[in-house]
């Protein structure tokens, strides 16, 4: 468990930010019930709660999800 200003930067150009993040190494899963922000140059997504599969680079925000996209 990591607490306080957690930021994950991915080579694909997006960042995941939250205040607490749990890492389950055996299943390679990230999880939090805290507010989450995912952003890149083209998208900004906020929500509460996250379940992420690191192998698949798939993240699911659980509640109160809002997204904004920049159209090029």
C-alpha positions, 0 to 999 in steps of 0.5 A: 500500500502506497499513501500520499500523492501517488502518481503513476506515469506510463510510457504511453503518455498518461498519468494516474493520480490518487492518495492511496493505492494498493498493489496485489503482486500475485494478481498484478492488480492495482486497487483504491477506493479513493478519488482518482484522476487519469490524464494525458494530453488528450483526455482527463478522467476523474472518478472514485475507486479504481481497479486496474490490471497492469498486464492488460493496462486496463483500468476501471473507475468505479463511481462518479466518473467524469471525462473530458476529451480534447479533439484534435 
